[in-house]
Every structure is written in structure tokens, then in C-alpha cells.
């Protein structure tokens, strides 16, 4: 967990892959805590920049996203 990082730090960071305030606000509206948002954004950055075994994880995350977007799984 990256507890010392704040949402403000994430908004200002240029290292994260195209993270915008909209993404953070959308996650907040969905009920994610600050720690969960930080973790999700860190994972996004890690896997978009070539994290280990990327393809399998991306497929899994895309499937989870599909379930949430289609209302079959609550966020």
C-alpha cells in the first residue's frame, strides 16, 4: 500500500499514465476509498508500463470491468 501518497500527489504526478482528475472523481463517486484509489492507479501504471505477465492480468481486469459496467457485479 502506498499510504504516504495522497490524491493530490496523484493528480499532480506526470508519471502516471494519463491519469486525470475525472478518473479519480469517478472512482470516488463509485465509493472507493482513498487507499483503494491509490492502489488501483498504481496497479494501472504498473501494468500499462509492462508489468509482469501483463496479458493475463489485463484480460482478467477487462472482464471485471465488463461485469461492473454491465451491472452484473457491484463496485
Helices and strands as residue ranges (DSSP letters): H 7-12, H 21-29, H 34-48, H 54-69
